[in-house]
Amino acid sequence: MARLHGGMRRTGRELCLNIVGVAAIGLLVFPVWWALCVALENDPNFYATSPDLLPVHLIWQNVNVALQQVGGDIVTSLIVSASAAVIGVVIAVPTAYALKRFRVRYSSIVVLVVLLSQMVPGISLSLAFYSQFRRLDLLGSYPGLILADSTYAVPLMVVLIRAYMVSLPDELFEAARVDGAGEVRCLWSVVAPMSFPGIVTAALFGFLGAWGDFVFALTLNSGSSVQPVTLGLFDFQNRYQISWGPIMATVIVAAIPAGVILAVAQRWVRAGLRAGALNG
């Protein structure tokens, strides 16, 4: 009897958790669904007391307008974000390895300082970048925006990759040393492949951070032909501030590339975050 009551309690608890989970997912997905419905509607009424949750007059014209307006900006964002992620990995992997492998004095303080650097407001960095990039003639260019996004992404990437490398056993490093591998070979031939989930997770965070950047784009590239999608959305909203259909279609189109990349990298991200949570 007690076993039966225990089973019923577990079933009821699981049912409640599932209901809460479905409700939470619904709350997160609903704005995206509504934006999609508005994007596919001929003349959406945003101020109706009972807005339609399904497109009544299904059209693709809004999507075509969005692609014409921000299609090139999406390509720019892909170039900038991918470059920032690659540069971040090249810098963060050896830095994280050094913090893990060598007994650096006050290494915990170094990690703390790296974390605190993430709390510096982006607008403060953008103003500092503006004065320097103006002197170096990097304003309104790909290298300038890539450098700015990489600088902001590297600290977080170092922390994430280091957290994953901490989970690797010390015997792995000793075995590589016994086999005659130096530190560089140990890093790139042994540690980096085994830390691949953590590296992918860090690269994804760096990519998404650069993809969603608006402050650096507005400060450093405003008025330039090198315009990421966030700045394109801003200009598009100013141009079509009454037409909600094209605006929402632009939002959906701009979110697709990042969503596809996140879906592809999901299995590595789960492993990377799990190791970072247990060992960070």
N, C-alpha and C positions, 0 to 999 in steps of 0.2 A: 504493500500500500504506500509506504513512504517512497519507494522507488518510483511508483506511478506518479505521485505528487511532484517528485523532483523532476521527472521527465516533462510533466505538464508546465512546470515553472520555467524550465529551460526553453521549451517550445514557445511559451508566451513571451519570454524575454527576446528570443530570436525574432519573433514576429514583430514586436515593438521596434526593435532595432532596424528591421527591414523597412518598416513603414517610415520611420524617421529618415533613413537613408534615401528612400524614394522621394520623400517630400523635399529633402535638401537638394537632391539632384534636380528635381523639378524647378525649384527656385532659381538654381544656377542656369538651367537651360532655357527657362521661359523668356528672358530678355533676348537671347539669340534667336529663338523661334519667332518672337514677335517682330524682330528686325527683319528676319527672312520674309515673313508675311507682308510687311510693309514694302519691302524691296520688290516683291512680285505683284504688288497691287497697282492698279491703274491710277487711282486718285485717292490715296488713303486719307482718312479723316482722323487725325491724331487726337482731336478734342471731342470725339464722340463719347457719350456716356457709357455706351456698350460697344467698345471697339471689336471689330471682327478678328477672331483668332485663326481664321483661314482666309487666304486671298480669294476675294469674290471674282475679280476680273484679272485673271492670270495673264501677265505680260512679261516679256524679257527685255523691253526697251530700257528699263532702268539699269539693268546689268550691262547692256551695251554702252550706255552713257558712262557708267563707272569704269569700265575697261578702257574706254577712250581717254578718260581724264586722268586716271591714276595707274594705268598699265605700266607706263615707263617708270613711274615712281616705285612700283613694286619691284621691278628689276633692280633699281638703284638700292633699295632696302636689302634685297637679297645679296647683292655684292658687298655692301657695307657690313651687314650682319655676319655673313660667312667669313669675311676677312677678319673682323674683330674676334670671332670665335677661334679662328686658326692662330692668330697672333697670341691670343690669350692662352691657348693650349701650349704653344711653343715656350712661352715665358713661365706659365704656372706649373708645368710638369717638373722641370728641373728644380724650381724653387720649392715645391712641395716635397720632392725627394730629398733635398738638402735639409729641410726642417725635420723630416722623419729619420733620415739615415745618420746624420752627424749630431753629436751631442753639443749643440750650440748653446752657450750660456744664455739664460733668459729667453729661451725659445718660446716659452708660453707667453711672455710679454710681447714678443715679435708677432705671434698669432693674434694677440689681443689688439695690437696696433693696426694690424691688417684689417681686422673686423671693424674697428672704430673708423677706419678710412671710408667704409661703406656708408657711414652716417653723415658724411659731409654732403650738404645739399648740392644737387647737380647744378643749380643756378650759380653757386659760388665758383665751382670749377669752370663753368662755361665762360664766366667773365674773365677768369685767369687765362683760359685757353684763347679767348678772343684777342687779348693784347699780344700774346706770344705768336699766335697764328697770323695775325696781321703783319707782324714784323717779318715772319718767314714766308709770307705770301701763300698761306695755306687756307685762307678763308674761301668758302664756296667750292671746295675741291673734295675729291674722294679721299686722298691721304689724310687731310685734316679731320674729316668726320670719322674715318676709321681709327685714327690715333686717339681721338677723344673717347669714342666708345670702348676701345680696348683698354684705355687707362682706367676707366670706371669698372670694367668687367674683371680685370685681372685679380684684384684682392679676393673677391668671392670665389673665383675659380681656384685660387691657391688653397683656400680653406677647404673647399669641397674635395679636391684631389688629395690633399694631405689627410683628411679624415678617412678616405678610402685606403690610402697606403698604410695608415696605422693598423688597419685590420690584417695586413699581410704578416705572416710569421717571420721572426728574426732569422730562423733557420734558413729561409729562402735566400737571404742576403749572404749568409755565411757559406752556403753551398755554392753560390755563384763565385764568391771569393776563392774558395778551395779549387774550383775549376779554372782559376786563372783569369777570371773576368775583372776588369777594372771597374771603376765607379760608372763611367760613361756607358760601357757595354752592359753592365748590370742594370742600369736604368732603362736603356732603350731595347734591350733584348729580353729582359726578364720582368722587371717591375712594370714597365709601361704596358706590355700586353696583358699582364694579370690585373692591372688597374683600369682596363679598358672601360668597364661600366662606369666607374667614377669619372674618367676623363670625358666620356660621352655626356654624362650628366652635367659636368661643369661647362662643357662646350655648348650644351643646349641652353643653359642659363645665360651664358655670354651672348649667344645668338638672340635669344628672346629679349634680353636687356637692350641690345642694340636695335632690334626690330621695333620695340616699343618706345625708343628714345624720341622725345620731342624737344626737350630743352636745348640740347646740343645742336639739333637740326635747325631750330628757330634762331639760335644765337649765332651759329657759325656759317649756316648755308642759306639763310633767308634771302630770297631774290636771286638765287643761283639756279642754273640748269640742273645741278646735282641736288635733287630734292627727294628725300626719302618719303615713304608712304604716309608717315604721320604728318609731315608738313603738307603733303598733297591733300590729305583729309581735311586739314585746317583750312586751306585755301578753297577746297571744294565746298565746305560748309558755308563759307562766306559768300561763295558765288551762288549757291543753291539753297539759301537758308529757308526758303518757303517750301521747296520741293522735297518732302521727306522720303519719297520713293527712291530717287537717285542717291540721296545721302545714305540711306540704310543699305542700298545695294553696294555702295562703295565700302561701307563698313564690313559687309559680309565678304566681298572680294578681297579686301585687305587682310582678313583674318584667315583665309584659306591656306596660303603657303605655310604660315607658322603652325597651323593645326595639323597639316599633313606631316611636317617634320616632327612634331611632337608625337604623333601617332606612330610613326616609323621607329622612333627612338624609345618608345615607352618601356620595352622590356629591359633595356640597359639602365634606364632612369630608375626603375623600381629597385634594381640591385644596387645602384650607386647610392641612392638615398637611404636604403636600409643599412648599408655599411656605415654611411656617415652618421646616421642617427645612433648607431650602437657604439661607435668608436670616436665620434667627434667630441 
